[in-house]
Amino acid sequence: MSESTKRVRLTPAQRRESILTAATEVFAETGYQRTKVSVIAARVGVSEPVVFQNFGTKAALYQAVLDRAVSHVCTTLTEAVAAGQSVTDLLTGFLEPGHMARFHSRGSLGFLFADAFALSGEPELQEAVRAAHQRFADTFAELVRAGQREGTLRTDLDPHAAAWWLLSLLHARTFRAAFMPEQPGLEGQLVAMTLDTLTGH
């Protein structure tokens, strides 16, 4: 058998990781309800039973994907501040309308998070969705506290209230994209108003 035709046997951890990676891509493209596990399996190059052997159910796989995606985004934000980026610069870049448009586009993590928000009534996913949003809120609250310590954000703000305000601003983008006239210009104004309120400028 030639080197090119030999199959590489993955370890259980590598197999699980490959399934998670493919599932993240597919769920971010089509959402939980429309995604078929067979499509995820085909993208990995395994049979559908292999996916279920690793994660049990479609809902459990989605929970694992959501948890990893949330951890990735939250860690990226907190590490940027730990590395020396100011909180105002971080929020300005993150909330910038062009970045938000890319972040929420189909196939992105933002689309996955918006899809998760719509699943808050699903019994199998309700707790996972709640935990994901709490993790985001806790991260934003910590960013606000960091901004207060560095002197770039108002010290009279309640970090938790500010965090949920930012989270609400992100989730309402789907609504604004569907109904708000002149969205690009108004999105910029909303971001400016938000930053002005946070900084007190």
C-alpha positions in Angstrom: 0.0 0.0 0.0 1.5 3.4 -1.0 1.9 6.2 1.5 -0.8 8.2 -0.3 -3.4 5.5 0.2 -2.7 4.7 3.8 -5.4 5.8 6.2 -4.3 7.7 9.3 -6.0 6.3 12.4 -7.0 9.2 14.7 -6.9 8.9 18.5 -10.3 9.3 20.2 -9.4 12.8 21.2 -8.4 13.7 17.6 -11.6 12.1 16.3 -13.7 14.1 18.8 -11.9 17.3 17.8 -12.4 16.7 14.1 -16.2 16.2 14.7 -16.4 19.4 16.8 -14.6 21.4 14.1 -16.9 20.1 11.4 -20.0 20.5 13.6 -19.1 24.2 14.3 -18.8 24.9 10.6 -22.1 23.2 9.7 -24.1 24.6 12.6 -22.8 28.1 11.8 -23.9 27.7 8.2 -27.4 26.2 8.6 -28.4 26.5 12.3 -29.4 23.8 14.7 -32.8 23.0 13.4 -31.8 22.6 9.7 -28.6 20.8 10.3 -28.5 17.0 9.8 -25.9 15.0 11.6 -25.3 13.0 8.4 -23.9 16.2 6.9 -21.5 16.7 9.8 -20.4 13.1 9.5 -19.8 13.4 5.8 -17.7 16.5 6.3 -15.5 14.7 8.8 -15.4 11.6 6.6 -17.0 9.2 9.1 -20.3 7.4 9.4 -23.2 9.0 11.3 -23.1 6.4 14.1 -19.5 7.5 14.8 -20.8 11.0 15.6 -23.4 9.6 17.9 -20.9 7.3 19.6 -18.8 10.4 20.5 -21.5 12.8 21.5 -24.7 10.8 22.1 -27.2 13.1 20.6 -27.4 16.1 18.2 -28.3 18.3 21.1 -25.3 17.2 23.1 -23.0 17.9 20.1 -24.6 21.3 19.7 -23.9 22.1 23.4 -20.3 21.1 23.0 -19.9 23.3 19.9 -21.6 26.2 21.6 -19.5 25.9 24.8 -16.2 25.8 22.8 -17.2 28.7 20.6 -18.2 30.9 23.6 -14.9 30.0 25.3 -13.0 30.9 22.2 -14.6 34.4 21.9 -14.4 35.2 25.6 -10.8 34.1 25.9 -9.9 36.1 22.9 -11.4 39.3 24.4 -9.9 38.9 27.8 -6.5 37.9 26.5 -6.4 41.1 24.3 -6.9 43.3 27.4 -4.4 41.2 29.4 -1.9 41.8 26.6 -2.2 45.6 26.9 -5.1 46.6 24.6 -7.3 49.2 26.2 -10.9 48.2 26.8 -12.2 51.2 24.8 -10.1 50.2 21.8 -11.2 46.6 22.1 -14.9 47.5 22.3 -14.6 50.0 19.4 -13.1 47.4 17.2 -15.5 44.7 18.3 -18.6 46.8 17.9 -17.6 48.4 14.6 -20.4 47.9 12.1 -18.2 46.2 9.5 -16.9 43.8 12.1 -20.4 43.1 13.4 -21.6 42.4 9.9 -18.9 39.9 9.3 -19.3 38.4 12.8 -23.0 37.8 12.3 -22.7 36.5 8.7 -23.7 32.9 7.9 -20.9 30.6 8.6 -19.5 32.8 11.4 -19.6 32.3 15.2 -21.9 35.3 15.5 -24.5 33.5 13.4 -24.1 30.5 15.7 -24.7 32.6 18.7 -27.8 34.2 17.2 -29.1 30.8 16.3 -28.5 29.7 19.9 -30.5 32.7 21.2 -33.5 31.5 19.1 -33.2 28.0 20.8 -33.7 29.3 24.3 -37.1 27.5 24.4 -35.7 24.1 23.4 -35.8 21.8 26.5 -32.7 19.9 25.6 -30.7 23.1 25.0 -32.3 25.7 27.3 -29.7 25.3 30.1 -26.7 25.3 27.7 -28.0 28.5 26.0 -28.5 30.2 29.3 -25.0 29.2 30.5 -23.5 30.5 27.2 -25.2 33.9 27.6 -24.1 34.1 31.3 -20.5 33.4 30.2 -20.7 36.2 27.8 -22.2 38.6 30.4 -19.6 37.7 32.9 -16.8 38.4 30.3 -18.3 41.7 29.3 -18.7 42.6 33.0 -15.0 41.8 33.6 -14.1 44.0 30.6 -16.1 46.9 32.0 -14.3 46.5 35.4 -10.9 46.4 33.6 -11.9 49.6 31.7 -12.9 51.2 35.0 -9.5 50.3 36.6 -7.6 51.7 33.6 -9.6 54.9 33.7 -11.2 54.6 30.3 -14.8 53.7 31.4 -17.0 55.5 33.8 -16.6 54.3 37.4 -20.3 54.9 38.2 -21.4 52.2 35.8 -22.7 48.9 37.2 -20.5 46.3 35.3 -23.3 43.7 35.2 -25.9 46.2 33.8 -23.4 47.4 31.3 -22.5 43.8 30.3 -26.2 42.9 29.6 -26.7 46.1 27.7 -23.8 45.2 25.4 -25.1 41.7 25.0 -28.6 43.0 24.2 -27.0 45.4 21.6 -25.3 42.4 19.9 -28.4 40.2 19.9 -30.7 43.0 18.6 -28.5 43.4 15.5 -30.5 40.7 13.7 -33.7 42.6 14.3 -32.1 45.8 13.2 -30.7 44.2 10.0 -34.2 43.1 9.1 -36.2 46.2 9.9 -34.0 49.3 10.5 -33.8 51.7 7.5 -30.4 53.1 6.6 -28.9 50.4 8.8 -25.2 51.0 8.0 -25.3 54.7 9.1 -27.5 54.1 12.1 -25.4 51.2 13.3 -22.4 53.6 13.5 -24.5 56.0 15.5 -25.6 53.3 17.9 -22.0 52.2 18.5 -21.0 55.8 19.0 -23.8 56.4 21.5 -22.9 53.2 23.3 -19.2 54.2 23.6 -20.0 57.7 24.6 -22.2 56.4 27.4 -19.6 53.9 28.6 -16.8 56.4 28.6 -18.7 59.5 29.7 -17.4 61.6 26.8 
